[in-house]
Amino acid sequence: MSKLVEALKSFGLSEYEARALLTLLSKGELTAKEISELSGIPRTSVYDVMSSLESKGLVKSFGKPLKFRALKTDEILSILSKKVSDNLELLKRELPKLETEEEIEEVKVYRGDAVFGILRMLVSSAEEEIRVLLSHISKEIEDILRSAKCKLVIVSSDARRIEFAESYELPTKSKKVTSPCYGLLIFDDKKVMIIFVNHVKIGIVSDGEGLVLFSRVLISSLIEFLKNQERECQDEGLE
């Protein structure tokens, strides 16, 4: 009996409703008092329980004194099956409306030698263009960038170290570089890698559209600034 009670509860019936319905199915027509005695439902709760079962269409009441009768088993199963079917249709229709349409931007953090490993993979897989903005180019990063098979645009204090790249040099007081190497790289306008190399190595990779766009605008703006400065210097020289 307890398994049947639990099964009925899974269809939305309360403990008392399940016990009352099973009692009626097994005993037939009963008064509220008889249902209470046979099912163990408190007499003060019986009428509320039977009223709820009747509103769900599982039980009928009749006569004086008032008696209750459960529907036939196949009718009960049909009602419960329809309820499940209706609920599933509701979920299919409404749940997708709650899902956010925003894509989750994936961010991965790498440390140690794994930074150069992922950088090498991103450089080798780039097909169209790699844009680079670095404080300066460390020896390890230089070796990796030289393996690029696509257009390479570099903004750095020593950008001309890589001869085949489109280079824009940042002004610096000294050519002797001992400071950390840091900056960012954009791969085919699809991924960004933010990098920091000193006594620790950290790399952050993201395919977030917003970060890619921000990084591209940053590098493009800096390139335009450097071009303007170069033009101004040329104009001053002509004067």
MARTI-737294 format. One record per atom (N, C-alpha, C): residue number from 1; atom name; x, y, z. Coordinates in steps of 0.2 Angstrom, whole numbers, plus 5000, padded with zeros to 4 digits. Example, Ala and Ser with C-alpha at 12.3 -4.5 7.8 and 13.67 -1.06 7.14 Angstrom:
# residues 2
- 1;N;5066;4972;5039
- 1;CA;5062;4978;5039
- 1;C;5066;4984;5039
- 2;N;5064;4989;5035
- 2;CA;5068;4995;5036
- 2;C;5064;5000;5039
# end
This chain:
# residues 239
- 1;N;5004;4994;5000
- 1;CA;5000;5000;5000
- 1;C;5004;5006;5000
- 2;N;5010;5006;5004
- 2;CA;5014;5012;5004
- 2;C;5017;5014;4998
- 3;N;5019;5009;4993
- 3;CA;5021;5010;4987
- 3;C;5016;5014;4982
- 4;N;5010;5011;4983
- 4;CA;5005;5015;4979
- 4;C;5003;5022;4981
- 5;N;5004;5023;4988
- 5;CA;5003;5030;4990
- 5;C;5008;5034;4988
- 6;N;5015;5032;4987
- 6;CA;5020;5036;4985
- 6;C;5019;5037;4977
- 7;N;5017;5032;4974
- 7;CA;5016;5033;4967
- 7;C;5011;5038;4965
- 8;N;5005;5038;4969
- 8;CA;5000;5043;4968
- 8;C;5002;5050;4970
- 9;N;5007;5050;4975
- 9;CA;5009;5057;4977
- 9;C;5013;5060;4972
- 10;N;5017;5056;4968
- 10;CA;5021;5058;4962
- 10;C;5017;5062;4957
- 11;N;5010;5060;4957
- 11;CA;5005;5064;4952
- 11;C;5002;5070;4955
- 12;N;5004;5072;4961
- 12;CA;5002;5078;4964
- 12;C;4997;5077;4969
- 13;N;4995;5071;4971
- 13;CA;4991;5070;4977
- 13;C;4994;5070;4983
- 14;N;4991;5073;4989
- 14;CA;4994;5073;4995
- 14;C;4994;5066;4998
- 15;N;4997;5065;5004
- 15;CA;4997;5059;5007
- 15;C;4990;5057;5009
- 16;N;4986;5061;5012
- 16;CA;4979;5059;5014
- 16;C;4975;5058;5008
- 17;N;4976;5062;5002
- 17;CA;4972;5061;4996
- 17;C;4973;5054;4993
- 18;N;4979;5052;4993
- 18;CA;4981;5045;4991
- 18;C;4978;5040;4995
- 19;N;4979;5040;5001
- 19;CA;4976;5035;5006
- 19;C;4969;5035;5005
- 20;N;4965;5040;5005
- 20;CA;4958;5040;5004
- 20;C;4956;5037;4997
- 21;N;4959;5039;4992
- 21;CA;4957;5036;4985
- 21;C;4959;5028;4985
- 22;N;4964;5026;4988
- 22;CA;4965;5019;4988
- 22;C;4960;5015;4993
- 23;N;4958;5018;4998
- 23;CA;4953;5015;5003
- 23;C;4947;5015;4999
- 24;N;4944;5020;4995
- 24;CA;4938;5019;4991
- 24;C;4939;5014;4986
- 25;N;4944;5013;4983
- 25;CA;4945;5008;4977
- 25;C;4945;5001;4980
- 26;N;4947;5000;4986
- 26;CA;4947;4994;4989
- 26;C;4941;4992;4993
- 27;N;4937;4997;4995
- 27;CA;4931;4995;4999
- 27;C;4925;4997;4996
- 28;N;4925;5002;4991
- 28;CA;4919;5004;4987
- 28;C;4916;5010;4990
- 29;N;4909;5011;4991
- 29;CA;4906;5017;4993
- 29;C;4907;5017;5001
- 30;N;4909;5023;5003
- 30;CA;4910;5024;5010
- 30;C;4908;5031;5012
- 31;N;4906;5032;5019
- 31;CA;4905;5038;5022
- 31;C;4911;5041;5024
- 32;N;4911;5048;5026
- 32;CA;4917;5051;5028
- 32;C;4920;5048;5034
- 33;N;4915;5046;5039
- 33;CA;4917;5042;5045
- 33;C;4921;5036;5043
- 34;N;4918;5032;5039
- 34;CA;4921;5025;5037
- 34;C;4928;5026;5034
- 35;N;4929;5032;5029
- 35;CA;4935;5033;5026
- 35;C;4940;5035;5031
- 36;N;4938;5039;5036
- 36;CA;4943;5041;5042
- 36;C;4945;5034;5046
- 37;N;4940;5030;5047
- 37;CA;4942;5024;5051
- 37;C;4947;5019;5047
- 38;N;4945;5018;5041
- 38;CA;4949;5013;5037
- 38;C;4956;5016;5035
- 39;N;4956;5023;5033
- 39;CA;4962;5025;5031
- 39;C;4967;5028;5036
- 40;N;4964;5030;5042
- 40;CA;4969;5033;5047
- 40;C;4969;5041;5046
- 41;N;4965;5043;5041
- 41;CA;4965;5051;5041
- 41;C;4960;5054;5046
- 42;N;4963;5059;5050
- 42;CA;4959;5062;5055
- 42;C;4952;5064;5053
- 43;N;4947;5063;5057
- 43;CA;4940;5065;5055
- 43;C;4939;5072;5053
- 44;N;4943;5077;5056
- 44;CA;4943;5084;5055
- 44;C;4946;5086;5048
- 45;N;4949;5081;5045
- 45;CA;4952;5082;5038
- 45;C;4949;5079;5033
- 46;N;4944;5074;5034
- 46;CA;4942;5070;5029
- 46;C;4938;5074;5024
- 47;N;4933;5078;5026
- 47;CA;4929;5082;5021
- 47;C;4933;5086;5016
- 48;N;4939;5089;5019
- 48;CA;4943;5093;5015
- 48;C;4947;5089;5010
- 49;N;4949;5083;5012
- 49;CA;4952;5079;5008
- 49;C;4948;5076;5002
- 50;N;4941;5074;5004
- 50;CA;4937;5072;4999
- 50;C;4935;5077;4994
- 51;N;4934;5083;4997
- 51;CA;4932;5089;4992
- 51;C;4938;5090;4987
- 52;N;4944;5090;4989
- 52;CA;4950;5090;4985
- 52;C;4950;5085;4979
- 53;N;4948;5079;4981
- 53;CA;4948;5073;4977
- 53;C;4943;5074;4972
- 54;N;4937;5077;4974
- 54;CA;4931;5078;4970
- 54;C;4933;5083;4965
- 55;N;4936;5088;4967
- 55;CA;4938;5094;4962
- 55;C;4943;5091;4957
- 56;N;4947;5086;4958
- 56;CA;4951;5084;4954
- 56;C;4948;5078;4949
- 57;N;4942;5077;4950
- 57;CA;4938;5072;4946
- 57;C;4939;5065;4947
- 58;N;4942;5063;4953
- 58;CA;4944;5057;4955
- 58;C;4939;5053;4959
- 59;N;4935;5057;4962
- 59;CA;4930;5054;4967
- 59;C;4923;5058;4965
- 60;N;4917;5054;4967
- 60;CA;4911;5057;4966
- 60;C;4907;5056;4973
- 61;N;4903;5061;4975
- 61;CA;4899;5060;4981
- 61;C;4891;5060;4979
- 62;N;4888;5057;4984
- 62;CA;4880;5056;4982
- 62;C;4877;5054;4989
- 63;N;4870;5055;4988
- 63;CA;4866;5052;4994
- 63;C;4866;5056;5000
- 64;N;4861;5054;5004
- 64;CA;4861;5056;5011
- 64;C;4859;5049;5016
- 65;N;4864;5048;5020
- 65;CA;4870;5052;5022
- 65;C;4875;5052;5016
- 66;N;4879;5057;5016
- 66;CA;4884;5058;5011
- 66;C;4889;5052;5010
- 67;N;4889;5050;5004
- 67;CA;4894;5044;5003
- 67;C;4899;5046;4997
- 68;N;4904;5043;4997
- 68;CA;4909;5044;4992
- 68;C;4911;5038;4988
- 69;N;4912;5039;4982
- 69;CA;4914;5033;4977
- 69;C;4920;5035;4973
- 70;N;4925;5031;4972
- 70;CA;4931;5032;4967
- 70;C;4929;5030;4960
- 71;N;4931;5034;4956
- 71;CA;4930;5032;4949
- 71;C;4934;5025;4947
- 72;N;4932;5022;4942
- 72;CA;4935;5016;4940
- 72;C;4943;5017;4939
- 73;N;4946;5012;4940
- 73;CA;4954;5012;4939
- 73;C;4956;5015;4932
- 74;N;4953;5013;4927
- 74;CA;4955;5015;4920
- 74;C;4953;5023;4919
- 75;N;4948;5025;4922
- 75;CA;4946;5032;4922
- 75;C;4951;5036;4926
- 76;N;4953;5034;4932
- 76;CA;4958;5037;4936
- 76;C;4965;5037;4932
- 77;N;4967;5032;4929
- 77;CA;4973;5032;4926
- 77;C;4973;5037;4920
- 78;N;4967;5037;4916
- 78;CA;4966;5042;4911
- 78;C;4967;5049;4913
- 79;N;4964;5051;4919
- 79;CA;4964;5057;4921
- 79;C;4972;5059;4923
- 80;N;4975;5055;4927
- 80;CA;4982;5056;4929
- 80;C;4987;5056;4923
- 81;N;4985;5052;4918
- 81;CA;4990;5052;4912
- 81;C;4989;5059;4908
- 82;N;4983;5061;4908
- 82;CA;4981;5068;4904
- 82;C;4985;5073;4908
- 83;N;4985;5073;4915
- 83;CA;4988;5078;4919
- 83;C;4995;5078;4918
- 84;N;4998;5072;4917
- 84;CA;5006;5072;4916
- 84;C;5007;5075;4909
- 85;N;5003;5073;4904
- 85;CA;5004;5075;4897
- 85;C;5003;5083;4897
- 86;N;4998;5086;4900
- 86;CA;4997;5093;4900
- 86;C;5003;5097;4903
- 87;N;5006;5094;4909
- 87;CA;5011;5097;4912
- 87;C;5018;5097;4908
- 88;N;5019;5091;4904
- 88;CA;5024;5091;4900
- 88;C;5024;5096;4894
- 89;N;5018;5096;4891
- 89;CA;5017;5101;4886
- 89;C;5018;5108;4888
- 90;N;5016;5110;4895
- 90;CA;5017;5116;4898
- 90;C;5025;5118;4898
- 91;N;5028;5113;4901
- 91;CA;5036;5113;4902
- 91;C;5039;5114;4895
- 92;N;5037;5110;4890
- 92;CA;5040;5111;4883
- 92;C;5039;5118;4880
- 93;N;5033;5121;4882
- 93;CA;5032;5127;4879
- 93;C;5035;5133;4883
- 94;N;5035;5133;4889
- 94;CA;5037;5138;4893
- 94;C;5044;5138;4896
- 95;N;5047;5132;4897
- 95;CA;5054;5132;4899
- 95;C;5059;5136;4894
- 96;N;5059;5135;4888
- 96;CA;5063;5138;4883
- 96;C;5063;5146;4884
- 97;N;5057;5148;4886
- 97;CA;5056;5156;4886
- 97;C;5061;5158;4892
- 98;N;5062;5154;4897
- 98;CA;5066;5156;4903
- 98;C;5074;5156;4901
- 99;N;5076;5152;4896
- 99;CA;5083;5152;4895
- 99;C;5085;5158;4892
- 100;N;5091;5160;4895
- 100;CA;5094;5166;4892
- 100;C;5097;5165;4886
- 101;N;5097;5170;4881
- 101;CA;5099;5169;4874
- 101;C;5107;5171;4874
- 102;N;5109;5174;4880
- 102;CA;5116;5176;4880
- 102;C;5121;5171;4880
- 103;N;5126;5171;4876
- 103;CA;5131;5166;4876
- 103;C;5136;5167;4882
- 104;N;5138;5162;4885
- 104;CA;5143;5162;4891
- 104;C;5150;5163;4888
- 105;N;5153;5168;4889
- 105;CA;5160;5169;4887
- 105;C;5165;5165;4891
- 106;N;5168;5160;4887
- 106;CA;5173;5156;4891
- 106;C;5180;5159;4892
- 107;N;5182;5159;4898
- 107;CA;5189;5162;4900
- 107;C;5193;5156;4903
- 108;N;5199;5155;4900
- 108;CA;5203;5150;4903
- 108;C;5210;5154;4905
- 109;N;5212;5151;4911
- 109;CA;5219;5154;4914
- 109;C;5224;5149;4914
- 110;N;5230;5151;4911
- 110;CA;5236;5146;4911
- 110;C;5241;5149;4915
- 111;N;5245;5145;4918
- 111;CA;5251;5147;4921
- 111;C;5257;5143;4920
- 112;N;5263;5146;4921
- 112;CA;5269;5142;4920
- 112;C;5271;5141;4912
- 113;N;5274;5136;4911
- 113;CA;5276;5134;4904
- 113;C;5270;5133;4899
- 114;N;5264;5132;4902
- 114;CA;5258;5130;4899
- 114;C;5256;5137;4895
- 115;N;5258;5143;4897
- 115;CA;5257;5149;4894
- 115;C;5260;5149;4887
- 116;N;5266;5147;4886
- 116;CA;5269;5147;4880
- 116;C;5267;5141;4875
- 117;N;5264;5136;4878
- 117;CA;5261;5130;4875
- 117;C;5255;5132;4871
- 118;N;5251;5136;4875
- 118;CA;5244;5138;4872
- 118;C;5245;5143;4867
- 119;N;5250;5148;4868
- 119;CA;5252;5153;4864
- 119;C;5254;5150;4857
- 120;N;5259;5145;4857
- 120;CA;5261;5142;4851
- 120;C;5255;5139;4847
- 121;N;5251;5136;4851
- 121;CA;5245;5133;4847
- 121;C;5241;5138;4844
- 122;N;5239;5143;4847
- 122;CA;5235;5149;4844
- 122;C;5238;5152;4838
- 123;N;5245;5153;4839
- 123;CA;5249;5156;4833
- 123;C;5248;5151;4827
- 124;N;5250;5145;4828
- 124;CA;5250;5140;4823
- 124;C;5243;5139;4819
- 125;N;5238;5140;4823
- 125;CA;5231;5139;4821
- 125;C;5228;5145;4818
- 126;N;5231;5151;4819
- 126;CA;5228;5157;4816
- 126;C;5229;5157;4808
- 127;N;5224;5159;4804
- 127;CA;5224;5158;4797
- 127;C;5224;5165;4793
- 128;N;5221;5170;4797
- 128;CA;5221;5176;4793
- 128;C;5226;5182;4796
- 129;N;5225;5183;4802
- 129;CA;5229;5189;4805
- 129;C;5230;5188;4813
- 130;N;5236;5190;4815
- 130;CA;5237;5190;4822
- 130;C;5239;5197;4824
- 131;N;5236;5200;4828
- 131;CA;5237;5207;4830
- 131;C;5241;5207;4837
- 132;N;5246;5210;4838
- 132;CA;5250;5209;4844
- 132;C;5251;5216;4847
- 133;N;5250;5217;4854
- 133;CA;5252;5223;4858
- 133;C;5256;5220;4864
- 134;N;5262;5222;4864
- 134;CA;5266;5220;4869
- 134;C;5271;5225;4872
- 135;N;5273;5225;4878
- 135;CA;5277;5230;4881
- 135;C;5284;5229;4877
- 136;N;5286;5223;4876
- 136;CA;5292;5221;4872
- 136;C;5291;5214;4871
- 137;N;5295;5212;4866
- 137;CA;5295;5205;4864
- 137;C;5300;5201;4867
- 138;N;5298;5196;4872
- 138;CA;5303;5192;4875
- 138;C;5306;5187;4870
- 139;N;5312;5183;4871
- 139;CA;5315;5179;4867
- 139;C;5310;5173;4865
- 140;N;5306;5170;4871
- 140;CA;5302;5165;4870
- 140;C;5296;5166;4865
- 141;N;5293;5173;4866
- 141;CA;5288;5175;4862
- 141;C;5290;5176;4855
- 142;N;5296;5179;4854
- 142;CA;5299;5180;4847
- 142;C;5299;5174;4843
- 143;N;5302;5168;4846
- 143;CA;5302;5162;4843
- 143;C;5295;5159;4841
- 144;N;5290;5160;4845
- 144;CA;5284;5158;4843
- 144;C;5280;5162;4838
- 145;N;5281;5169;4838
- 145;CA;5278;5173;4833
- 145;C;5281;5172;4826
- 146;N;5288;5170;4826
- 146;CA;5291;5169;4820
- 146;C;5288;5163;4816
- 147;N;5285;5159;4820
- 147;CA;5282;5153;4817
- 147;C;5275;5154;4814
- 148;N;5272;5160;4814
- 148;CA;5266;5162;4811
- 148;C;5266;5161;4804
- 149;N;5260;5159;4801
- 149;CA;5259;5158;4794
- 149;C;5254;5162;4791
- 150;N;5252;5168;4795
- 150;CA;5247;5172;4792
- 150;C;5250;5179;4793
- 151;N;5246;5184;4792
- 151;CA;5248;5191;4793
- 151;C;5249;5193;4800
- 152;N;5255;5196;4801
- 152;CA;5257;5198;4808
- 152;C;5257;5205;4809
- 153;N;5254;5208;4814
- 153;CA;5254;5215;4815
- 153;C;5256;5216;4822
- 154;N;5262;5220;4823
- 154;CA;5265;5220;4830
- 154;C;5265;5227;4832
- 155;N;5263;5229;4838
- 155;CA;5264;5235;4841
- 155;C;5268;5234;4848
- 156;N;5274;5236;4848
- 156;CA;5279;5235;4854
- 156;C;5285;5240;4853
- 157;N;5288;5240;4859
- 157;CA;5294;5244;4859
- 157;C;5300;5242;4855
- 158;N;5300;5235;4853
- 158;CA;5305;5232;4849
- 158;C;5301;5228;4843
- 159;N;5296;5231;4840
- 159;CA;5292;5227;4835
- 159;C;5296;5225;4829
- 160;N;5301;5229;4827
- 160;CA;5305;5227;4821
- 160;C;5310;5222;4822
- 161;N;5310;5218;4828
- 161;CA;5314;5212;4828
- 161;C;5311;5207;4824
- 162;N;5305;5207;4822
- 162;CA;5302;5202;4818
- 162;C;5301;5205;4811
- 163;N;5306;5204;4806
- 163;CA;5306;5208;4800
- 163;C;5300;5208;4796
- 164;N;5297;5202;4795
- 164;CA;5292;5201;4790
- 164;C;5285;5204;4793
- 165;N;5285;5206;4799
- 165;CA;5278;5208;4802
- 165;C;5277;5216;4800
- 166;N;5271;5218;4800
- 166;CA;5269;5225;4800
- 166;C;5270;5228;4807
- 167;N;5275;5232;4807
- 167;CA;5278;5234;4814
- 167;C;5276;5241;4816
- 168;N;5275;5242;4822
- 168;CA;5274;5249;4825
- 168;C;5277;5249;4831
- 169;N;5282;5254;4832
- 169;CA;5286;5254;4838
- 169;C;5284;5259;4843
- 170;N;5283;5256;4849
- 170;CA;5281;5261;4855
- 170;C;5288;5265;4857
- 171;N;5287;5271;4859
- 171;CA;5293;5275;4861
- 171;C;5295;5272;4868
- 172;N;5302;5272;4869
- 172;CA;5304;5269;4875
- 172;C;5311;5273;4876
- 173;N;5313;5274;4883
- 173;CA;5319;5278;4885
- 173;C;5325;5273;4884
- 174;N;5324;5267;4884
- 174;CA;5330;5263;4884
- 174;C;5329;5257;4880
- 175;N;5333;5254;4876
- 175;CA;5332;5248;4872
- 175;C;5334;5242;4876
- 176;N;5337;5243;4881
- 176;CA;5339;5237;4886
- 176;C;5333;5236;4890
- 177;N;5330;5230;4889
- 177;CA;5323;5228;4892
- 177;C;5324;5223;4897
- 178;N;5323;5225;4903
- 178;CA;5323;5221;4909
- 178;C;5316;5220;4913
- 179;N;5311;5224;4910
- 179;CA;5305;5224;4914
- 179;C;5301;5218;4911
- 180;N;5295;5217;4915
- 180;CA;5291;5211;4913
- 180;C;5288;5212;4906
- 181;N;5287;5207;4902
- 181;CA;5284;5207;4896
- 181;C;5276;5206;4897
- 182;N;5272;5210;4894
- 182;CA;5265;5210;4895
- 182;C;5261;5213;4890
- 183;N;5255;5211;4889
- 183;CA;5251;5214;4883
- 183;C;5246;5209;4881
- 184;N;5244;5209;4875
- 184;CA;5238;5205;4872
- 184;C;5239;5203;4865
- 185;N;5236;5198;4863
- 185;CA;5236;5196;4856
- 185;C;5229;5194;4854
- 186;N;5228;5195;4847
- 186;CA;5221;5194;4844
- 186;C;5222;5189;4839
- 187;N;5218;5184;4839
- 187;CA;5219;5178;4833
- 187;C;5213;5178;4829
- 188;N;5214;5180;4823
- 188;CA;5208;5180;4818
- 188;C;5202;5183;4820
- 189;N;5203;5188;4825
- 189;CA;5197;5192;4827
- 189;C;5192;5187;4831
- 190;N;5195;5181;4833
- 190;CA;5190;5176;4837
- 190;C;5192;5175;4844
- 191;N;5199;5176;4845
- 191;CA;5201;5174;4852
- 191;C;5206;5180;4854
- 192;N;5206;5181;4861
- 192;CA;5211;5185;4863
- 192;C;5215;5182;4869
- 193;N;5222;5183;4869
- 193;CA;5226;5180;4874
- 193;C;5229;5186;4878
- 194;N;5228;5187;4884
- 194;CA;5231;5192;4888
- 194;C;5237;5189;4891
- 195;N;5243;5192;4891
- 195;CA;5249;5188;4893
- 195;C;5253;5192;4898
- 196;N;5256;5189;4903
- 196;CA;5261;5192;4907
- 196;C;5267;5187;4909
- 197;N;5273;5190;4907
- 197;CA;5279;5185;4908
- 197;C;5284;5189;4912
- 198;N;5286;5186;4917
- 198;CA;5291;5189;4922
- 198;C;5294;5183;4925
- 199;N;5295;5183;4932
- 199;CA;5297;5177;4935
- 199;C;5291;5173;4936
- 200;N;5285;5175;4935
- 200;CA;5279;5171;4934
- 200;C;5277;5172;4927
- 201;N;5273;5167;4925
- 201;CA;5270;5167;4918
- 201;C;5262;5166;4919
- 202;N;5258;5170;4916
- 202;CA;5251;5170;4916
- 202;C;5248;5171;4909
- 203;N;5244;5167;4907
- 203;CA;5240;5169;4901
- 203;C;5233;5168;4902
- 204;N;5229;5172;4899
- 204;CA;5222;5172;4900
- 204;C;5219;5172;4893
- 205;N;5215;5167;4891
- 205;CA;5212;5166;4884
- 205;C;5205;5167;4885
- 206;N;5202;5171;4880
- 206;CA;5194;5171;4880
- 206;C;5192;5172;4872
- 207;N;5186;5169;4871
- 207;CA;5183;5170;4864
- 207;C;5177;5175;4865
- 208;N;5177;5179;4870
- 208;CA;5171;5183;4871
- 208;C;5171;5189;4866
- 209;N;5166;5190;4863
- 209;CA;5165;5194;4857
- 209;C;5167;5202;4859
- 210;N;5165;5203;4865
- 210;CA;5166;5210;4868
- 210;C;5173;5211;4869
- 211;N;5177;5206;4872
- 211;CA;5184;5207;4873
- 211;C;5188;5207;4867
- 212;N;5186;5203;4862
- 212;CA;5189;5203;4856
- 212;C;5189;5210;4852
- 213;N;5183;5213;4852
- 213;CA;5181;5220;4849
- 213;C;5185;5225;4853
- 214;N;5185;5225;4860
- 214;CA;5189;5230;4864
- 214;C;5196;5230;4862
- 215;N;5199;5224;4862
- 215;CA;5206;5223;4860
- 215;C;5208;5226;4854
- 216;N;5204;5224;4849
- 216;CA;5205;5226;4842
- 216;C;5205;5234;4841
- 217;N;5200;5237;4844
- 217;CA;5199;5244;4844
- 217;C;5205;5247;4848
- 218;N;5207;5244;4853
- 218;CA;5213;5247;4857
- 218;C;5219;5247;4853
- 219;N;5221;5241;4849
- 219;CA;5227;5241;4845
- 219;C;5226;5245;4839
- 220;N;5220;5246;4836
- 220;CA;5219;5250;4830
- 220;C;5220;5257;4832
- 221;N;5218;5259;4838
- 221;CA;5218;5266;4840
- 221;C;5226;5268;4841
- 222;N;5229;5263;4844
- 222;CA;5236;5264;4846
- 222;C;5240;5265;4839
- 223;N;5239;5261;4834
- 223;CA;5242;5261;4828
- 223;C;5241;5268;4825
- 224;N;5235;5270;4825
- 224;CA;5233;5276;4822
- 224;C;5237;5282;4825
- 225;N;5237;5282;4832
- 225;CA;5241;5287;4836
- 225;C;5248;5287;4834
- 226;N;5251;5281;4833
- 226;CA;5258;5281;4831
- 226;C;5260;5283;4824
- 227;N;5255;5282;4820
- 227;CA;5255;5284;4813
- 227;C;5255;5292;4813
- 228;N;5251;5295;4816
- 228;CA;5250;5302;4817
- 228;C;5256;5305;4819
- 229;N;5259;5302;4825
- 229;CA;5265;5305;4827
- 229;C;5271;5305;4822
- 230;N;5271;5299;4818
- 230;CA;5276;5299;4813
- 230;C;5275;5304;4808
- 231;N;5269;5305;4806
- 231;CA;5268;5310;4801
- 231;C;5270;5317;4803
- 232;N;5268;5319;4810
- 232;CA;5270;5325;4813
- 232;C;5278;5326;4813
- 233;N;5281;5321;4815
- 233;CA;5289;5321;4815
- 233;C;5291;5323;4808
- 234;N;5288;5319;4803
- 234;CA;5291;5320;4796
- 234;C;5289;5328;4794
- 235;N;5283;5330;4796
- 235;CA;5281;5337;4794
- 235;C;5286;5342;4797
- 236;N;5288;5341;4803
- 236;CA;5293;5345;4807
- 236;C;5299;5345;4803
- 237;N;5301;5339;4801
- 237;CA;5308;5339;4798
- 237;C;5308;5342;4791
- 238;N;5302;5343;4788
- 238;CA;5302;5346;4781
- 238;C;5303;5354;4782
- 239;N;5300;5356;4788
- 239;CA;5300;5363;4790
- 239;C;5307;5365;4791
# end
